[in-house]
């Protein structure tokens, strides 16, 4: 039946149209998720677009550029990366056949293509957009956009949540994306981890005292910081990434863990060396209260504060995840298991309450789409915290409301972390524009490095 339907389509459209559509659907689905993620991020700031199709088109361009950079795509992604070209040549190779479970009962893309091109029927591609078929395209684009916000993001537009032109939202998306961007020359050094330079104010005092006493050694600060750039940093990150991969044997597991622990133990020294260097640079003109020095300290203080809150919520999130997996099994819980569930949610609520209270007195630095000097609480949890649960009755409604608040706070804290970190890195790069691309030969071993 499926193949017969394909053949009927070929008679109407030619051999390529259906296959080109399959290729576009795969790319389009990825681009749609990219676009909705961007819109979800702006929705956290109370900003909504009137046209998701505008953002979908922009996401397709970004996806195409990203795929062009793929030097060697894995077999399962080759058909997605390689542009589809009209012609007899088969585009979907066996290794790249669709493996999505929902289509297991359907012919693969490759099988469809072979069937469609068994007797090749050439028809020139139609390049006009399908929107030309609609008499009121703008109306439908806006109506479907509102529906997408509701169905995908759970946001009902209207009543104080009015959308604005998509081009305005796109500009804000670009600004936010630029804010969190990290240069490739960091080699992922700041990705997916917390920054621990230690007591930055104690480090600052040491530098200030040395400067006052005339014993400051700028060359030492520079050398220690440069050890975490360029070729040394690239080698370090290659070792870290290699040690982070899942080992195949127990002996490899023990070896990798030892290697990983040793490498992670070096990170605080690197963070401290980088802080010392840029703190020195921010006051090297003799102005200890320079605007950039004050901003540097403010952003480091904010970074460390947000990380402390993440340290509180991350373990709670893990425990909640384990409990939810147990609850999804559907079996009846024993009294001890039920008590454990209660304890986990009680601890998680206490953690959320502590973070919310502490964020009442923590103010925002200058960040895109946020008002400087407003409280962090006003962004991460502007509504009232859900009341504690009744230990005698853990209702599903309470759990759903709590989990929504918990995840919202956690996601927004992570967002603040990366927005502020990106701004901090830009600030440091402005203090030394050549920091990431210096020509000086830095030592290949890091200070105090002991792991081989």
Backbone torsions as a table, in degrees:
resi	resn	phi	psi	omega
1	UNK	NA	-44.4	-179.3
2	UNK	-62.7	-45.7	-178.1
3	UNK	-67.7	-37.6	177.8
4	UNK	-62.0	-40.2	177.6
5	UNK	-63.5	-38.9	177.4
6	UNK	-61.3	-43.0	-177.7
7	UNK	-65.8	-37.9	176.9
8	UNK	-63.5	-39.1	178.7
9	UNK	-65.3	-38.9	179.4
10	UNK	-62.5	-39.4	179.1
11	UNK	-60.6	-32.4	-177.7
12	UNK	-87.2	-36.4	-169.6
13	UNK	-117.9	-9.7	-173.2
14	UNK	93.5	175.2	-173.4
15	UNK	-76.5	-19.9	-171.0
16	UNK	-96.7	-30.8	-170.6
17	UNK	-58.3	-46.6	-179.0
18	UNK	-63.8	-42.2	-177.7
19	UNK	-70.0	-40.0	175.3
20	UNK	-60.3	-37.9	178.7
21	UNK	-65.2	-39.6	177.7
22	UNK	-61.1	-42.6	178.9
23	UNK	-63.9	-43.6	-179.6
24	UNK	-66.5	-34.7	179.5
25	UNK	-63.3	-43.4	179.3
26	UNK	-61.5	-46.9	178.9
27	UNK	-67.8	-40.5	-177.9
28	UNK	-62.8	-37.0	180.0
29	UNK	-64.8	-42.0	177.6
30	UNK	-64.4	-44.8	-179.3
31	UNK	-64.3	-35.4	178.5
32	UNK	-63.3	-43.9	178.0
33	UNK	-63.2	-39.3	177.2
34	UNK	-61.6	-45.0	-178.5
35	UNK	-64.7	-43.9	-178.7
36	UNK	-68.3	-32.0	175.2
37	UNK	-64.7	-41.0	177.0
38	UNK	-62.8	-44.7	-178.3
39	UNK	-68.1	-34.6	176.8
40	UNK	-64.7	-37.9	179.4
41	UNK	-64.4	-43.3	178.9
42	UNK	-71.5	-29.5	178.4
43	UNK	-64.3	-27.2	175.9
44	UNK	-63.3	-20.4	178.7
45	UNK	-102.1	10.2	179.1
46	UNK	73.7	30.2	-179.3
47	UNK	-123.3	129.3	-171.2
48	UNK	-132.4	145.7	-177.6
49	UNK	-97.9	150.7	178.8
50	UNK	-93.3	1.2	-175.7
51	UNK	-154.0	97.9	-179.6
52	UNK	-69.6	-23.1	-178.5
53	UNK	-69.1	-30.8	173.6
54	UNK	-59.2	-46.2	-177.9
55	UNK	-72.3	-31.5	177.2
56	UNK	-65.1	-41.5	178.3
57	UNK	-63.8	-40.7	178.1
58	UNK	-66.1	-38.1	179.2
59	UNK	-66.3	-36.0	177.1
60	UNK	-63.1	-39.6	177.1
61	UNK	-63.4	-44.1	-178.7
62	UNK	-65.6	-39.8	177.9
63	UNK	-63.0	-43.7	-179.6
64	UNK	-60.6	-42.7	178.5
65	UNK	-63.6	-40.9	-179.6
66	UNK	-65.6	-39.8	-178.9
67	UNK	-70.8	-30.2	178.0
68	UNK	-63.4	-26.4	-178.2
69	UNK	-82.1	-9.4	-180.0
70	UNK	-68.8	111.9	-178.8
71	UNK	-73.4	-40.9	179.4
72	UNK	-146.1	102.0	-177.7
73	UNK	-79.1	146.4	174.4
74	UNK	-62.8	155.3	-176.3
75	UNK	-53.1	-40.8	-176.7
76	UNK	-68.9	-15.9	-178.6
77	UNK	-110.2	-1.2	-174.3
78	UNK	-60.3	-43.7	-178.3
79	UNK	-65.5	-30.4	178.5
80	UNK	-73.2	-39.8	-177.1
81	UNK	-73.5	-42.7	-175.8
82	UNK	-74.9	125.5	179.3
83	UNK	-61.4	141.9	177.4
84	UNK	-79.5	132.5	178.7
85	UNK	-122.7	132.4	178.4
86	UNK	-60.9	138.4	179.2
87	UNK	150.6	174.5	-176.8
88	UNK	-70.7	-24.4	-175.6
89	UNK	-61.3	137.3	179.6
90	UNK	-75.6	127.0	-178.9
91	UNK	-89.5	-44.4	-177.2
92	UNK	-87.2	107.1	178.2
93	UNK	-81.0	164.6	-175.3
94	UNK	-57.6	-41.2	-176.7
95	UNK	-67.3	-21.8	-175.7
96	UNK	-99.8	10.0	-180.0
97	UNK	-60.4	146.9	-176.9
98	UNK	-61.4	132.7	179.4
99	UNK	-117.8	16.6	179.9
100	UNK	-68.9	128.0	-171.9
101	UNK	-59.0	-35.1	-176.3
102	UNK	-66.5	-16.5	-180.0
103	UNK	-107.7	16.0	-176.0
104	UNK	-62.1	-27.2	-179.0
105	UNK	-88.0	-0.4	-179.1
106	UNK	-106.5	157.6	173.6
107	UNK	-62.1	148.6	178.6
108	UNK	-71.3	166.8	176.9
109	UNK	-58.1	-39.3	180.0
110	UNK	-64.3	-44.7	-179.9
111	UNK	-62.9	-40.0	177.6
112	UNK	-62.8	-41.7	-177.7
113	UNK	-67.0	-44.2	178.8
114	UNK	-59.3	-41.8	-179.3
115	UNK	-66.3	-40.8	-178.0
116	UNK	-70.0	-27.6	-176.6
117	UNK	-105.9	12.0	179.1
118	UNK	-59.2	-43.4	171.6
119	UNK	-122.9	92.6	-168.9
120	UNK	-64.4	127.2	179.1
121	UNK	-118.7	100.9	-177.2
122	UNK	-76.4	133.6	173.8
123	UNK	-140.9	129.6	-178.9
124	UNK	-59.4	145.1	179.8
125	UNK	-68.3	145.7	174.3
126	UNK	-93.2	117.1	-174.6
127	UNK	-99.7	-4.1	178.4
128	UNK	-73.3	142.5	180.0
129	UNK	-68.7	147.9	-179.7
130	UNK	-65.3	-19.5	-179.8
131	UNK	-62.3	-17.7	178.1
132	UNK	-66.7	-15.4	178.8
133	UNK	-77.4	-15.4	-176.1
134	UNK	-98.1	134.5	176.1
135	UNK	-77.9	-28.4	-179.4
136	UNK	-124.8	60.4	-174.6
137	UNK	-59.9	-43.0	-178.4
138	UNK	-60.7	-43.1	179.6
139	UNK	-61.0	-46.3	-178.4
140	UNK	-68.1	-38.3	178.6
141	UNK	-61.4	-42.1	-179.1
142	UNK	-71.9	-38.5	179.6
143	UNK	-66.0	-44.0	179.9
144	UNK	-68.4	-33.0	178.1
145	UNK	-62.8	-44.9	177.6
146	UNK	-60.4	-41.3	179.9
147	UNK	-65.5	-38.1	179.4
148	UNK	-64.6	-41.3	176.5
149	UNK	-57.9	-41.4	-177.7
150	UNK	-72.0	-48.3	-173.6
151	UNK	-76.0	-38.5	-174.4
152	UNK	-91.5	-42.1	-174.6
153	UNK	-105.4	-6.9	179.7
154	UNK	69.9	27.6	-177.8
155	UNK	-114.6	122.5	177.8
156	UNK	-96.0	109.6	-178.1
157	UNK	-74.1	155.1	-173.9
158	UNK	103.8	173.7	178.0
159	UNK	53.8	53.9	179.3
160	UNK	91.8	-3.1	177.8
161	UNK	-121.1	63.4	-176.2
162	UNK	-86.5	134.7	178.6
163	UNK	-73.0	157.3	177.6
164	UNK	-121.9	167.5	-178.4
165	UNK	-52.2	137.8	-175.4
166	UNK	-58.0	-34.8	-179.0
167	UNK	-62.0	-36.4	177.8
168	UNK	-66.5	-43.2	179.0
169	UNK	-65.1	-38.7	179.9
170	UNK	-61.7	-39.7	178.7
171	UNK	-63.3	-40.5	177.8
172	UNK	-66.1	-36.4	177.2
173	UNK	-63.0	-43.4	179.3
174	UNK	-63.0	-41.0	179.2
175	UNK	-63.4	-42.9	-179.3
176	UNK	-68.8	-37.6	179.0
177	UNK	-66.4	-39.7	179.0
178	UNK	-66.6	-33.7	-178.2
179	UNK	-64.0	-38.8	-176.5
180	UNK	-93.8	-0.9	-177.6
181	UNK	-63.9	138.9	175.1
182	UNK	-120.4	132.0	-177.5
183	UNK	-57.9	143.0	177.8
184	UNK	-57.5	-27.2	-176.3
185	UNK	-74.8	-0.8	168.8
186	UNK	-83.7	-14.5	177.4
187	UNK	56.6	29.7	178.9
188	UNK	81.0	14.2	-176.8
189	UNK	-58.8	-33.3	-177.3
190	UNK	-103.0	8.5	-177.2
191	UNK	-85.6	134.8	171.4
192	UNK	55.4	38.7	173.8
193	UNK	-153.7	164.3	175.7
194	UNK	-94.6	153.6	-176.8
195	UNK	-101.4	124.6	-175.7
196	UNK	-127.7	80.8	178.0
197	UNK	-80.3	-3.7	-176.8
198	UNK	92.3	-156.3	-179.8
199	UNK	-77.5	99.3	-174.5
200	UNK	-67.8	-29.6	-179.3
201	UNK	-74.1	-32.2	174.0
202	UNK	-67.9	-41.6	176.8
203	UNK	-61.8	-40.7	179.6
204	UNK	-64.2	-41.3	179.7
205	UNK	-62.5	-39.7	178.7
206	UNK	-60.5	-42.5	179.5
207	UNK	-68.0	-42.2	179.3
208	UNK	-62.2	-42.3	179.5
209	UNK	-65.4	-42.9	178.7
210	UNK	-63.4	-38.8	178.8
211	UNK	-65.0	-40.8	179.8
212	UNK	-66.6	-33.1	-177.4
213	UNK	-90.1	-4.8	179.4
214	UNK	75.8	20.0	-179.3
215	UNK	-108.7	13.8	-177.8
216	UNK	-67.4	136.7	-179.7
217	UNK	-119.4	83.4	-178.0
218	UNK	-58.4	-32.7	-179.8
219	UNK	-61.9	-35.9	178.8
220	UNK	-67.2	-44.6	178.6
221	UNK	-58.6	-44.0	-178.0
222	UNK	-63.7	-46.3	-178.2
223	UNK	-63.3	-42.0	-179.1
224	UNK	-66.7	-36.3	178.6
225	UNK	-72.9	-40.1	-178.8
226	UNK	-64.7	-22.8	177.5
227	UNK	-65.0	-11.9	179.7
228	UNK	-113.2	32.9	175.5
229	UNK	-135.8	168.6	170.8
230	UNK	57.5	-138.6	-175.7
231	UNK	-61.6	-41.8	177.9
232	UNK	-60.9	-42.2	179.8
233	UNK	-66.9	-40.3	179.3
234	UNK	-61.0	-43.4	179.4
235	UNK	-65.5	-41.0	179.4
236	UNK	-61.1	-46.1	-177.9
237	UNK	-69.1	-32.5	175.9
238	UNK	-62.8	-42.6	177.9
239	UNK	-66.1	-40.8	-179.7
240	UNK	-64.6	-45.2	179.9
241	UNK	-65.0	-38.8	178.8
242	UNK	-65.4	-42.4	-179.9
243	UNK	-69.8	-22.6	-177.5
244	UNK	-81.0	-15.5	-178.8
245	UNK	-69.9	149.3	-178.2
246	UNK	-67.9	119.5	-179.6
247	UNK	-69.9	159.9	-178.6
248	UNK	-93.7	-19.8	-177.9
249	UNK	-134.0	166.5	-179.3
250	UNK	-65.2	-40.4	-179.8
251	UNK	-64.9	-38.4	177.6
252	UNK	-67.6	-33.3	178.4
253	UNK	-61.7	-47.2	179.8
254	UNK	-64.3	-40.6	179.6
255	UNK	-65.9	-43.4	-179.3
256	UNK	-66.3	-39.2	179.9
257	UNK	-63.6	-42.3	178.7
258	UNK	-63.7	-43.3	178.5
259	UNK	-63.0	-44.4	-177.7
260	UNK	-65.1	-44.3	179.3
261	UNK	-60.6	-40.7	-179.6
262	UNK	-65.7	-39.9	-180.0
263	UNK	-70.1	-42.5	178.3
264	UNK	-63.8	-31.9	179.5
265	UNK	-65.6	-21.2	-179.8
266	UNK	-83.6	-19.8	-172.9
267	UNK	-60.8	-44.8	179.3
268	UNK	-57.9	-36.7	178.2
269	UNK	-63.6	-39.2	177.5
270	UNK	-66.5	-43.4	178.6
271	UNK	-61.2	-41.2	-179.8
272	UNK	-67.3	-40.8	-180.0
273	UNK	-62.4	-40.9	-179.9
274	UNK	-67.8	-40.9	178.0
275	UNK	-62.4	-47.0	-178.1
276	UNK	-57.9	-43.7	-177.4
277	UNK	-62.8	-45.9	-176.3
278	UNK	-78.4	-26.3	173.3
279	UNK	-66.1	-42.6	176.7
280	UNK	-60.4	-46.5	-177.7
281	UNK	-62.3	-35.5	-176.1
282	UNK	-67.6	-15.3	179.4
283	UNK	-127.4	18.5	-173.4
284	UNK	-70.2	-17.4	178.5
285	UNK	-85.6	9.5	178.1
286	UNK	89.2	0.4	178.7
287	UNK	-99.9	92.6	-177.7
288	UNK	-68.1	-16.0	179.1
289	UNK	-113.2	33.6	-178.8
290	UNK	-62.6	156.7	-179.0
291	UNK	-59.9	-41.4	-178.8
292	UNK	-70.1	-35.1	177.4
293	UNK	-65.4	-43.5	178.9
294	UNK	-63.3	-40.6	178.4
295	UNK	-67.2	-39.6	178.8
296	UNK	-58.0	-49.1	-179.9
297	UNK	-64.7	-39.6	-179.5
298	UNK	-63.8	-42.5	-178.4
299	UNK	-71.9	-37.0	176.0
300	UNK	-66.1	-42.5	178.1
301	UNK	-60.3	-43.6	179.8
302	UNK	-65.5	-42.5	178.7
303	UNK	-57.5	-48.1	-177.5
304	UNK	-67.8	-35.4	178.4
305	UNK	-65.9	-46.0	179.1
306	UNK	-61.8	-40.1	179.5
307	UNK	-63.6	-36.4	177.6
308	UNK	-62.6	-38.0	178.2
309	UNK	-69.6	-37.9	176.7
310	UNK	-65.2	-35.4	177.3
311	UNK	-62.7	-27.9	178.9
312	UNK	-78.8	-42.4	-173.5
313	UNK	-84.5	-30.7	-176.7
314	UNK	-59.5	-46.4	177.3
315	UNK	-63.7	-36.8	178.2
316	UNK	-64.0	-38.7	178.5
317	UNK	-62.7	-41.5	179.6
318	UNK	-62.7	-44.7	-179.5
319	UNK	-64.3	-39.2	177.5
320	UNK	-63.1	-41.5	179.7
321	UNK	-59.9	-44.0	179.5
322	UNK	-63.3	-43.3	-179.1
323	UNK	-65.1	-42.9	-179.3
324	UNK	-63.5	-37.5	176.5
325	UNK	-61.8	-38.7	179.1
326	UNK	-67.5	-41.7	-179.5
327	UNK	-67.3	-31.9	-178.9
328	UNK	-71.8	-13.0	177.2
329	UNK	-67.7	-22.1	172.9
330	UNK	83.9	-2.7	-179.2
331	UNK	-86.1	159.9	179.9
332	UNK	-72.4	135.8	-178.4
333	UNK	-84.9	145.1	173.5
334	UNK	-73.3	169.5	-179.3
335	UNK	-62.4	-37.8	179.4
336	UNK	-69.9	-36.7	178.2
337	UNK	-68.4	-39.7	178.2
338	UNK	-63.1	-39.3	178.4
339	UNK	-64.6	-37.7	178.7
340	UNK	-65.4	-40.1	177.5
341	UNK	-60.1	-46.4	178.5
342	UNK	-58.5	-42.9	-177.4
343	UNK	-64.7	-41.6	-179.5
344	UNK	-62.4	-45.5	-178.6
345	UNK	-71.2	-31.6	177.3
346	UNK	-66.7	-45.1	177.9
347	UNK	-63.5	-41.0	-179.6
348	UNK	-65.2	-39.7	178.3
349	UNK	-65.4	-41.4	177.6
350	UNK	-61.4	-40.5	179.4
351	UNK	-64.0	-43.3	-179.7
352	UNK	-65.7	-40.4	179.1
353	UNK	-62.9	-43.8	-179.5
354	UNK	-62.3	-45.5	-179.1
355	UNK	-62.9	-44.3	-179.5
356	UNK	-61.8	-42.7	-179.9
357	UNK	-65.6	-44.7	-179.4
358	UNK	-64.0	-33.9	-178.2
359	UNK	-76.6	-8.0	173.6
360	UNK	-66.4	-27.3	-177.7
361	UNK	-108.5	3.2	178.8
362	UNK	-99.2	124.4	-176.0
363	UNK	-101.9	153.7	-178.4
364	UNK	-79.8	139.3	169.2
365	UNK	-79.7	-175.2	178.8
366	UNK	-72.3	115.7	179.7
367	UNK	-140.3	150.4	-178.2
368	UNK	-63.5	141.1	176.5
369	UNK	65.6	14.7	177.0
370	UNK	-131.1	152.8	179.9
371	UNK	-90.6	119.4	-179.1
372	UNK	-59.8	141.5	176.2
373	UNK	74.5	2.6	168.3
374	UNK	-78.8	162.9	-177.0
375	UNK	-75.0	151.4	175.0
376	UNK	-62.5	-35.3	179.7
377	UNK	-58.1	-37.5	-178.1
378	UNK	-63.3	-21.6	177.9
379	UNK	-96.2	-48.6	-172.6
380	UNK	-76.1	-29.5	-179.0
381	UNK	-154.3	76.0	-177.8
382	UNK	-70.1	-21.0	179.2
383	UNK	-88.5	173.1	177.5
384	UNK	-69.8	143.5	174.9
385	UNK	-66.9	137.2	178.7
386	UNK	-58.0	139.5	179.2
387	UNK	-62.6	157.1	178.0
388	UNK	-62.5	153.3	-177.0
389	UNK	-79.0	161.4	176.2
390	UNK	-83.1	116.4	-177.3
391	UNK	-61.4	-19.9	178.6
392	UNK	-85.2	-8.9	-176.7
393	UNK	-158.9	100.1	178.8
394	UNK	-90.8	91.6	-174.2
395	UNK	-77.6	148.3	178.5
396	UNK	-62.3	-35.0	179.3
397	UNK	-63.3	-41.2	178.3
398	UNK	-64.4	-44.1	-179.5
399	UNK	-59.3	-44.4	-178.4
400	UNK	-63.5	-43.6	179.7
401	UNK	-65.4	-41.9	-179.6
402	UNK	-65.0	-46.0	-178.1
403	UNK	-62.4	-36.5	177.3
404	UNK	-62.9	-47.2	179.0
405	UNK	-63.9	-44.2	-177.7
406	UNK	-60.3	-49.6	-178.3
407	UNK	-65.7	-37.2	178.9
408	UNK	-63.2	-44.5	179.4
409	UNK	-64.5	-45.3	-178.4
410	UNK	-62.9	-45.4	-179.2
411	UNK	-63.8	-40.5	-178.2
412	UNK	-72.0	-33.6	175.2
413	UNK	-64.4	-41.9	177.3
414	UNK	-63.8	-38.4	178.4
415	UNK	-63.0	-44.7	177.7
416	UNK	-61.2	-39.5	179.1
417	UNK	-57.3	-50.0	-174.8
418	UNK	-76.2	-32.1	176.2
419	UNK	-65.2	-46.4	-179.8
420	UNK	-68.9	-38.9	178.1
421	UNK	-62.1	-42.9	177.9
422	UNK	-60.9	-42.5	178.5
423	UNK	-65.7	-36.4	177.9
424	UNK	-64.7	-43.0	179.0
425	UNK	-64.5	-40.2	177.0
426	UNK	-61.6	-40.4	179.1
427	UNK	-61.9	-46.1	179.7
428	UNK	-64.0	-39.4	179.1
429	UNK	-65.5	-31.0	177.7
430	UNK	-70.3	-28.3	178.0
431	UNK	-73.5	-28.9	177.0
432	UNK	-146.3	86.3	-176.4
433	UNK	-59.0	-20.1	-178.7
434	UNK	-98.1	6.5	-173.0
435	UNK	-56.5	-42.2	-176.4
436	UNK	-84.5	-15.8	-174.9
437	UNK	-126.6	32.4	-177.9
438	UNK	-66.3	151.8	178.6
439	UNK	-91.4	-17.2	-178.4
440	UNK	-60.8	144.7	178.7
441	UNK	-82.2	115.9	179.5
442	UNK	-91.4	155.4	178.1
443	UNK	-60.5	144.8	-177.2
444	UNK	-82.6	-11.0	177.8
445	UNK	-113.5	142.0	-178.8
446	UNK	-82.5	154.5	177.2
447	UNK	-55.0	134.1	176.5
448	UNK	65.3	16.1	-178.7
449	UNK	-72.7	129.7	-178.9
450	UNK	-123.2	-16.8	-177.6
451	UNK	-83.2	134.0	178.9
452	UNK	-108.9	NA	NA
